[in-house]
Amino acid sequence: MSLSLVQSRVLVGLRTAAVTVEVHLANGLPSFTLVGLADTEVKESRERVRSALQNCGLEFPNNKRITVNLAPADLPKDSGRFDLPIALGILAASGQVDAARLAGHEFAGELSLSGELRPVRGGLAMSLALHADGIATRLVLPPASAEEAALVPGAHVYRARHLLDVVRAFLPEGAEGAEAAEGAGVPEGWSRVEAAPPSASPRYPDMADVKGQAGAKRALEIAAAGGHSLLLVGPPGAGKSMLAQRFAGLLPAMNVQEALESAAIASLAGQFSLQRWFTRPTCAPHHSASAAALVGGGSPPRPGEISMAHHGVLFLDEFPEFARPALEALREPLETGQISIVRAARRAEFPARFQLIAAMNPCPCGWLGATNRNQACRCTPDQITRYQRKLSGPLLDRIDLHIEVPALPPDELLQAPAGESTHSIRARCVAARDRALARQGKSNHALQGKEIDLHAALDDAALRFLHTAAIKLAWSARAMHRVLKVARTIADLAGADAIGVPHVAEAVQYRRSLFAAN
């Protein structure tokens, strides 16, 4: 048979599109032509496939005109994931493997010149997309890619270490092929991969390491309980980064769907590790990161840091030092929980349900408001104003909690006992989240429109208090709604069904202007 079809997949954002690798062998001048809008690394597969087949002792049809088409032709293809399906297509077209037995399988893998299979990006993303679309197929993947793809419930994933392992599994003679596969020289060269349960619960840095800072810890507890974003403002060395790095441990344990979505994005970027399975990510990009690095981009589009932090924490230290376009790009995903990257011919959507923890100094030198005479602020009022205005009003309006993190005096830092552990704080946060889920089916930060009126209603006294605060502080409608949602979270932490004046008063404290106070 001179024509063969092999199925594979190409990644389009977090979705996958089916690609049929069509291989035709014809008489004529020997050539190897690859068509189908292939990128440079895909075109280079011709040399990898040729060398791999020859070094494995398989027959490469040097006297034939080989045409490989990656259909559909208008869909861009990238990476070396098509090496394995192209090699199998040539072998099937030349009769060295059974083309009929390839049906019902999808293949992806990069070939070395010796025929060994190397991992490819997005193994888990491929498996998750197939599961979401209800497509029943067997995935054949290299080591590492196969283990992550098998994490999807119900996935049929086979691991192959070498091209010869795949060939032995699809030899024309069924019984002999099966025996050859079991007797392969490479141990476990071809095997079904089953998902292994997580070996241990995720480990996060302990909040007990942070001494003092009771106000900041309380703000982190509220943010974790309600899913709110948080801005930490304080001098250098006050503990802002230390607090932010321990925030993920306060969040509830991930369920299977959240873990799969988070891991699929990491797999798409080639950064997934089985050791981080069921661990909420904490992404902390440097302040020199561009807007594309934060939100994603490129061709084909790749996820950015906000998507890498999906179901986790995005920590932006030195907040005002980020480029203005990068910060303004955060406004939409903070509201919608997703980001759409649009190109001339393609559109890719990535989820971005992250919790933003931002940290900044109050002024360029960092010592504005310091009480220590040796650390007095030397910035001019104009410098302070320019520095603080790097953060736009609309962006600050979307951050729920603003809290000062003061510098600790030496005696408190050296003699204070260890703080409350992450485990005990998380227990209160989980209880508050469970109370919100039982009441409204979502976290408090996700309440919108009529849901706020229904679940965050105030009594007369609390309503008058909030109205007075809103007028004095000149809040926008968005700021008012965010205070209501924070007050609802504070009430949940207190186990109260109704929002009272004390809950609103505490929420107002997290919304006042820090800069005006300094």
SULVENTA-V283601 format. One record per helix or strand of 3 or more residues. SS is the DSSP state (@ for helix, = for strand). FROM is the first residue (numbers start at 1). LEN is the number of residues. Records with the same first field share a line. If there is no record, write none. Layout:
BEGIN
SS->FROM-LEN ; FROM-LEN
END
This chain:
BEGIN
=->3-10 ; 15-12 ; 31-5 ; 65-7 ; 105-3 ; 116-3 ; 138-4 ; 156-5 ; 190-4 ; 230-4 ; 313-4 ; 338-5 ; 347-5 ; 355-6 ; 401-4
@->40-4 ; 45-11 ; 83-11 ; 100-3 ; 123-11 ; 145-5 ; 163-7 ; 174-9 ; 207-3 ; 214-13 ; 240-6 ; 248-3 ; 256-13 ; 274-3 ; 291-5 ; 305-4 ; 319-3 ; 324-5 ; 330-7 ; 373-3 ; 381-8 ; 393-5 ; 410-6 ; 422-19 ; 444-3 ; 450-6 ; 460-14 ; 477-17 ; 501-9 ; 514-4
END
